[in-house]
Amino acid sequence: MSISVKISFLSLVLVVYLAGSAGAQHCPVGDLNEDCKVNLRDLRLLADRWLDLNCLSPGCEADLDGVPGVDMFDFAWLAANWLKDYSEI
């Protein structure tokens, strides 16, 4: 495959990726109730899962840092985005 075909293909992939991501709404890390706001409701959901043994496996919604378990590091992620509101964006 020639270099010009590779460049054209990569350009097409980039354009499709950027077009798809432009319409997607991104909520802040720490938004656990999916309203695109990080507030007291999210803190309550995090507290409900705090040190919960069921959250030691992947897929726990309150696990914000990707490391199994809900702990201070997850709270730090929530705190870093405290009161951010992307619901109107």
N, CA, C and O atoms as a GROMACS GRO file, in nm:
protein
  356
    1MET      N    1   0.085  -0.117   0.000
    1MET     CA    2   0.000   0.000   0.000
    1MET      C    3   0.090   0.123   0.000
    1MET      O    4   0.185   0.132   0.077
    2SER      N    5   0.059   0.217  -0.086
    2SER     CA    6   0.144   0.336  -0.097
    2SER      C    7   0.122   0.430   0.021
    2SER      O    8   0.022   0.423   0.092
    3ILE      N    9   0.217   0.517   0.039
    3ILE     CA   10   0.212   0.611   0.152
    3ILE      C   11   0.094   0.708   0.139
    3ILE      O   12   0.035   0.746   0.240
    4SER      N   13   0.059   0.747   0.018
    4SER     CA   14  -0.055   0.840   0.000
    4SER      C   15  -0.187   0.773   0.036
    4SER      O   16  -0.277   0.839   0.088
    5VAL      N   17  -0.200   0.644   0.009
    5VAL     CA   18  -0.321   0.571   0.045
    5VAL      C   19  -0.330   0.558   0.197
    5VAL      O   20  -0.437   0.572   0.255
    6LYS      N   21  -0.217   0.531   0.262
    6LYS     CA   22  -0.215   0.520   0.407
    6LYS      C   23  -0.252   0.653   0.472
    6LYS      O   24  -0.329   0.655   0.568
    7ILE      N   25  -0.199   0.762   0.420
    7ILE     CA   26  -0.229   0.894   0.476
    7ILE      C   27  -0.377   0.927   0.456
    7ILE      O   28  -0.442   0.979   0.546
    8SER      N   29  -0.430   0.896   0.339
    8SER     CA   30  -0.573   0.921   0.312
    8SER      C   31  -0.661   0.840   0.406
    8SER      O   32  -0.760   0.891   0.459
    9PHE      N   33  -0.625   0.715   0.427
    9PHE     CA   34  -0.703   0.630   0.515
    9PHE      C   35  -0.698   0.680   0.659
    9PHE      O   36  -0.801   0.687   0.726
   10LEU      N   37  -0.580   0.716   0.706
   10LEU     CA   38  -0.567   0.768   0.842
   10LEU      C   39  -0.641   0.900   0.860
   10LEU      O   40  -0.698   0.926   0.965
   11SER      N   41  -0.640   0.983   0.757
   11SER     CA   42  -0.715   1.109   0.762
   11SER      C   43  -0.864   1.083   0.773
   11SER      O   44  -0.934   1.150   0.849
   12LEU      N   45  -0.912   0.987   0.698
   12LEU     CA   46  -1.054   0.952   0.703
   12LEU      C   47  -1.092   0.900   0.841
   12LEU      O   48  -1.196   0.937   0.895
   13VAL      N   49  -1.009   0.814   0.898
   13VAL     CA   50  -1.035   0.762   1.032
   13VAL      C   51  -1.039   0.875   1.134
   13VAL      O   52  -1.126   0.877   1.220
   14LEU      N   53  -0.946   0.968   1.124
   14LEU     CA   54  -0.941   1.082   1.217
   14LEU      C   55  -1.066   1.168   1.205
   14LEU      O   56  -1.123   1.210   1.306
   15VAL      N   57  -1.110   1.196   1.084
   15VAL     CA   58  -1.229   1.278   1.063
   15VAL      C   59  -1.353   1.210   1.120
   15VAL      O   60  -1.434   1.275   1.185
   16VAL      N   61  -1.368   1.081   1.098
   16VAL     CA   62  -1.483   1.006   1.150
   16VAL      C   63  -1.480   1.005   1.302
   16VAL      O   64  -1.584   1.022   1.366
   17TYR      N   65  -1.363   0.985   1.360
   17TYR     CA   66  -1.350   0.984   1.506
   17TYR      C   67  -1.387   1.120   1.564
   17TYR      O   68  -1.463   1.128   1.660
   18LEU      N   69  -1.333   1.227   1.507
   18LEU     CA   70  -1.361   1.361   1.559
   18LEU      C   71  -1.508   1.399   1.541
   18LEU      O   72  -1.565   1.465   1.627
   19ALA      N   73  -1.568   1.360   1.432
   19ALA     CA   74  -1.710   1.390   1.410
   19ALA      C   75  -1.797   1.317   1.510
   19ALA      O   76  -1.896   1.372   1.558
   20GLY      N   77  -1.762   1.194   1.542
   20GLY     CA   78  -1.839   1.117   1.640
   20GLY      C   79  -1.824   1.170   1.780
   20GLY      O   80  -1.919   1.170   1.858
   21SER      N   81  -1.705   1.214   1.814
   21SER     CA   82  -1.683   1.262   1.950
   21SER      C   83  -1.732   1.404   1.971
   21SER      O   84  -1.750   1.446   2.086
   22ALA      N   85  -1.754   1.480   1.865
   22ALA     CA   86  -1.800   1.618   1.880
   22ALA      C   87  -1.941   1.624   1.935
   22ALA      O   88  -1.974   1.716   2.010
   23GLY      N   89  -2.026   1.529   1.900
   23GLY     CA   90  -2.162   1.530   1.947
   23GLY      C   91  -2.182   1.462   2.081
   23GLY      O   92  -2.289   1.473   2.141
   24ALA      N   93  -2.082   1.393   2.128
   24ALA     CA   94  -2.095   1.320   2.253
   24ALA      C   95  -2.081   1.416   2.372
   24ALA      O   96  -1.995   1.504   2.373
   25GLN      N   97  -2.166   1.397   2.470
   25GLN     CA   98  -2.159   1.478   2.590
   25GLN      C   99  -2.074   1.404   2.692
   25GLN      O  100  -2.096   1.287   2.720
   26HIS      N  101  -1.976   1.475   2.746
   26HIS     CA  102  -1.887   1.415   2.844
   26HIS      C  103  -1.920   1.473   2.980
   26HIS      O  104  -1.920   1.595   2.999
   27CYS      N  105  -1.948   1.387   3.073
   27CYS     CA  106  -1.978   1.428   3.209
   27CYS      C  107  -1.850   1.421   3.292
   27CYS      O  108  -1.760   1.343   3.261
   28PRO      N  109  -1.841   1.501   3.398
   28PRO     CA  110  -1.719   1.501   3.479
   28PRO      C  111  -1.702   1.371   3.557
   28PRO      O  112  -1.800   1.305   3.592
   29VAL      N  113  -1.578   1.336   3.583
   29VAL     CA  114  -1.549   1.219   3.665
   29VAL      C  115  -1.605   1.247   3.804
   29VAL      O  116  -1.583   1.354   3.860
   30GLY      N  117  -1.677   1.152   3.857
   30GLY     CA  118  -1.742   1.170   3.987
   30GLY      C  119  -1.892   1.179   3.974
   30GLY      O  120  -1.963   1.174   4.075
   31ASP      N  121  -1.943   1.193   3.852
   31ASP     CA  122  -2.087   1.197   3.830
   31ASP      C  123  -2.139   1.054   3.833
   31ASP      O  124  -2.134   0.983   3.732
   32LEU      N  125  -2.188   1.011   3.947
   32LEU     CA  126  -2.231   0.872   3.964
   32LEU      C  127  -2.378   0.850   3.930
   32LEU      O  128  -2.417   0.738   3.898
   33ASN      N  129  -2.460   0.954   3.936
   33ASN     CA  130  -2.601   0.936   3.907
   33ASN      C  131  -2.637   0.981   3.764
   33ASN      O  132  -2.755   0.989   3.730
   34GLU      N  133  -2.536   1.009   3.684
   34GLU     CA  134  -2.551   1.036   3.540
   34GLU      C  135  -2.637   1.157   3.509
   34GLU      O  136  -2.714   1.156   3.413
   35ASP      N  137  -2.624   1.264   3.590
   35ASP     CA  138  -2.692   1.389   3.557
   35ASP      C  139  -2.594   1.496   3.512
   35ASP      O  140  -2.630   1.613   3.497
   36CYS      N  141  -2.469   1.456   3.490
   36CYS     CA  142  -2.360   1.544   3.446
   36CYS      C  143  -2.329   1.655   3.545
   36CYS      O  144  -2.281   1.761   3.507
   37LYS      N  145  -2.356   1.629   3.671
   37LYS     CA  146  -2.322   1.719   3.781
   37LYS      C  147  -2.255   1.637   3.889
   37LYS      O  148  -2.292   1.521   3.911
   38VAL      N  149  -2.156   1.695   3.956
   38VAL     CA  150  -2.094   1.628   4.070
   38VAL      C  151  -2.137   1.705   4.194
   38VAL      O  152  -2.093   1.818   4.217
   39ASN      N  153  -2.223   1.642   4.273
   39ASN     CA  154  -2.280   1.712   4.388
   39ASN      C  155  -2.308   1.613   4.501
   39ASN      O  156  -2.255   1.502   4.502
   40LEU      N  157  -2.389   1.654   4.595
   40LEU     CA  158  -2.417   1.575   4.714
   40LEU      C  159  -2.480   1.440   4.681
   40LEU      O  160  -2.456   1.342   4.751
   41ARG      N  161  -2.558   1.433   4.576
   41ARG     CA  162  -2.618   1.304   4.536
   41ARG      C  163  -2.511   1.203   4.498
   41ARG      O  164  -2.521   1.085   4.531
   42ASP      N  165  -2.408   1.250   4.428
   42ASP     CA  166  -2.298   1.161   4.390
   42ASP      C  167  -2.216   1.121   4.512
   42ASP      O  168  -2.173   1.007   4.523
   43LEU      N  169  -2.196   1.215   4.602
   43LEU     CA  170  -2.123   1.185   4.724
   43LEU      C  171  -2.195   1.078   4.805
   43LEU      O  172  -2.131   0.990   4.863
   44ARG      N  173  -2.326   1.085   4.808
   44ARG     CA  174  -2.403   0.984   4.881
   44ARG      C  175  -2.388   0.845   4.816
   44ARG      O  176  -2.373   0.745   4.886
   45LEU      N  177  -2.390   0.840   4.684
   45LEU     CA  178  -2.370   0.712   4.615
   45LEU      C  179  -2.230   0.657   4.642
   45LEU      O  180  -2.214   0.536   4.661
   46LEU      N  181  -2.130   0.744   4.643
   46LEU     CA  182  -1.995   0.700   4.674
   46LEU      C  183  -1.987   0.648   4.817
   46LEU      O  184  -1.926   0.544   4.843
   47ALA      N  185  -2.049   0.720   4.910
   47ALA     CA  186  -2.047   0.677   5.051
   47ALA      C  187  -2.119   0.544   5.071
   47ALA      O  188  -2.078   0.464   5.155
   48ASP      N  189  -2.224   0.520   4.994
   48ASP     CA  190  -2.295   0.392   5.004
   48ASP      C  191  -2.208   0.274   4.961
   48ASP      O  192  -2.227   0.162   5.008
   49ARG      N  193  -2.112   0.299   4.873
   49ARG     CA  194  -2.024   0.192   4.822
   49ARG      C  195  -1.888   0.191   4.892
   49ARG      O  196  -1.804   0.106   4.862
   50TRP      N  197  -1.867   0.284   4.985
   50TRP     CA  198  -1.738   0.299   5.053
   50TRP      C  199  -1.697   0.168   5.120
   50TRP      O  200  -1.770   0.117   5.205
   51LEU      N  201  -1.584   0.116   5.083
   51LEU     CA  202  -1.527  -0.008   5.138
   51LEU      C  203  -1.622  -0.127   5.128
   51LEU      O  204  -1.612  -0.222   5.206
   52ASP      N  205  -1.714  -0.122   5.033
   52ASP     CA  206  -1.808  -0.231   5.008
   52ASP      C  207  -1.731  -0.345   4.940
   52ASP      O  208  -1.667  -0.324   4.837
   53LEU      N  209  -1.738  -0.463   4.996
   53LEU     CA  210  -1.667  -0.577   4.939
   53LEU      C  211  -1.717  -0.614   4.801
   53LEU      O  212  -1.643  -0.673   4.722
   54ASN      N  213  -1.842  -0.580   4.769
   54ASN     CA  214  -1.896  -0.608   4.635
   54ASN      C  215  -1.831  -0.519   4.530
   54ASN      O  216  -1.842  -0.548   4.411
   55CYS      N  217  -1.766  -0.412   4.571
   55CYS     CA  218  -1.700  -0.321   4.477
   55CYS      C  219  -1.553  -0.355   4.457
   55CYS      O  220  -1.478  -0.276   4.400
   56LEU      N  221  -1.512  -0.472   4.502
   56LEU     CA  222  -1.375  -0.514   4.479
   56LEU      C  223  -1.356  -0.576   4.341
   56LEU      O  224  -1.243  -0.597   4.297
   57SER      N  225  -1.466  -0.605   4.273
   57SER     CA  226  -1.457  -0.659   4.138
   57SER      C  227  -1.484  -0.547   4.038
   57SER      O  228  -1.550  -0.449   4.071
   58PRO      N  229  -1.434  -0.560   3.916
   58PRO     CA  230  -1.456  -0.457   3.814
   58PRO      C  231  -1.603  -0.434   3.786
   58PRO      O  232  -1.685  -0.526   3.794
   59GLY      N  233  -1.637  -0.311   3.754
   59GLY     CA  234  -1.773  -0.278   3.717
   59GLY      C  235  -1.850  -0.203   3.823
   59GLY      O  236  -1.966  -0.168   3.801
   60CYS      N  237  -1.791  -0.178   3.938
   60CYS     CA  238  -1.860  -0.102   4.042
   60CYS      C  239  -1.869   0.044   3.998
   60CYS      O  240  -1.767   0.105   3.965
   61GLU      N  241  -1.990   0.100   3.997
   61GLU     CA  242  -2.010   0.235   3.945
   61GLU      C  243  -1.940   0.343   4.026
   61GLU      O  244  -1.911   0.450   3.973
   62ALA      N  245  -1.911   0.318   4.151
   62ALA     CA  246  -1.845   0.418   4.236
   62ALA      C  247  -1.693   0.407   4.231
   62ALA      O  248  -1.624   0.487   4.294
   63ASP      N  249  -1.640   0.312   4.158
   63ASP     CA  250  -1.496   0.296   4.143
   63ASP      C  251  -1.449   0.391   4.034
   63ASP      O  252  -1.457   0.358   3.915
   64LEU      N  253  -1.401   0.508   4.071
   64LEU     CA  254  -1.368   0.613   3.976
   64LEU      C  255  -1.226   0.607   3.923
   64LEU      O  256  -1.198   0.661   3.817
   65ASP      N  257  -1.136   0.542   3.996
   65ASP     CA  258  -0.997   0.541   3.954
   65ASP      C  259  -0.955   0.413   3.883
   65ASP      O  260  -0.840   0.402   3.839
   66GLY      N  261  -1.045   0.317   3.869
   66GLY     CA  262  -1.015   0.194   3.797
   66GLY      C  263  -0.943   0.089   3.879
   66GLY      O  264  -0.920  -0.022   3.831
   67VAL      N  265  -0.907   0.122   4.002
   67VAL     CA  266  -0.844   0.025   4.092
   67VAL      C  267  -0.956  -0.036   4.175
   67VAL      O  268  -1.037   0.037   4.232
   68PRO      N  269  -0.964  -0.169   4.184
   68PRO     CA  270  -1.075  -0.231   4.258
   68PRO      C  271  -1.092  -0.176   4.398
   68PRO      O  272  -0.996  -0.158   4.473
   69GLY      N  273  -1.216  -0.149   4.433
   69GLY     CA  274  -1.251  -0.095   4.564
   69GLY      C  275  -1.280   0.053   4.557
   69GLY      O  276  -1.228   0.125   4.471
   70VAL      N  277  -1.364   0.099   4.648
   70VAL     CA  278  -1.399   0.241   4.658
   70VAL      C  279  -1.333   0.293   4.785
   70VAL      O  280  -1.365   0.249   4.895
   71ASP      N  281  -1.242   0.386   4.767
   71ASP     CA  282  -1.162   0.433   4.880
   71ASP      C  283  -1.129   0.582   4.864
   71ASP      O  284  -1.194   0.652   4.787
   72MET      N  285  -1.027   0.629   4.936
   72MET     CA  286  -0.990   0.770   4.936
   72MET      C  287  -0.952   0.820   4.798
   72MET      O  288  -0.976   0.937   4.767
   73PHE      N  289  -0.894   0.735   4.715
   73PHE     CA  290  -0.854   0.778   4.581
   73PHE      C  291  -0.977   0.809   4.495
   73PHE      O  292  -0.976   0.904   4.417
   74ASP      N  293  -1.082   0.731   4.510
   74ASP     CA  294  -1.207   0.758   4.438
   74ASP      C  295  -1.270   0.887   4.492
   74ASP      O  296  -1.323   0.967   4.415
   75PHE      N  297  -1.265   0.905   4.623
   75PHE     CA  298  -1.316   1.028   4.682
   75PHE      C  299  -1.239   1.149   4.629
   75PHE      O  300  -1.298   1.255   4.606
   76ALA      N  301  -1.109   1.134   4.610
   76ALA     CA  302  -1.027   1.244   4.557
   76ALA      C  303  -1.071   1.282   4.416
   76ALA      O  304  -1.074   1.400   4.382
   77TRP      N  305  -1.106   1.184   4.334
   77TRP     CA  306  -1.155   1.214   4.200
   77TRP      C  307  -1.287   1.291   4.206
   77TRP      O  308  -1.307   1.388   4.133
   78LEU      N  309  -1.375   1.246   4.294
   78LEU     CA  310  -1.503   1.315   4.310
   78LEU      C  311  -1.479   1.458   4.360
   78LEU      O  312  -1.540   1.552   4.310
   79ALA      N  313  -1.391   1.473   4.458
   79ALA     CA  314  -1.363   1.605   4.516
   79ALA      C  315  -1.299   1.699   4.414
   79ALA      O  316  -1.325   1.819   4.416
   80ALA      N  317  -1.217   1.646   4.326
   80ALA     CA  318  -1.151   1.729   4.225
   80ALA      C  319  -1.252   1.792   4.128
   80ALA      O  320  -1.226   1.897   4.070
   81ASN      N  321  -1.365   1.727   4.111
   81ASN     CA  322  -1.468   1.778   4.020
   81ASN      C  323  -1.592   1.828   4.093
   81ASN      O  324  -1.699   1.843   4.033
   82TRP      N  325  -1.579   1.852   4.223
   82TRP     CA  326  -1.691   1.892   4.306
   82TRP      C  327  -1.761   2.016   4.249
   82TRP      O  328  -1.698   2.116   4.218
   83LEU      N  329  -1.893   2.006   4.236
   83LEU     CA  330  -1.983   2.109   4.187
   83LEU      C  331  -1.964   2.146   4.040
   83LEU      O  332  -2.015   2.249   3.995
   84LYS      N  333  -1.893   2.064   3.965
   84LYS     CA  334  -1.887   2.085   3.820
   84LYS      C  335  -2.021   2.044   3.761
   84LYS      O  336  -2.079   1.942   3.800
   85ASP      N  337  -2.068   2.123   3.669
   85ASP     CA  338  -2.201   2.099   3.609
   85ASP      C  339  -2.189   2.108   3.458
   85ASP      O  340  -2.171   2.216   3.403
   86TYR      N  341  -2.198   1.994   3.391
   86TYR     CA  342  -2.190   1.990   3.245
   86TYR      C  343  -2.328   1.958   3.186
   86TYR      O  344  -2.338   1.921   3.070
   87SER      N  345  -2.432   1.973   3.264
   87SER     CA  346  -2.566   1.936   3.217
   87SER      C  347  -2.618   2.032   3.110
   87SER      O  348  -2.705   1.994   3.032
   88GLU      N  349  -2.568   2.153   3.105
   88GLU     CA  350  -2.616   2.253   3.009
   88GLU      C  351  -2.527   2.262   2.886
   88GLU      O  352  -2.554   2.342   2.796
   89ILE      N  353  -2.420   2.181   2.880
   89ILE     CA  354  -2.327   2.190   2.768
   89ILE      C  355  -2.379   2.109   2.651
   89ILE      O  356  -2.315   2.104   2.546
   0.00000   0.00000   0.00000
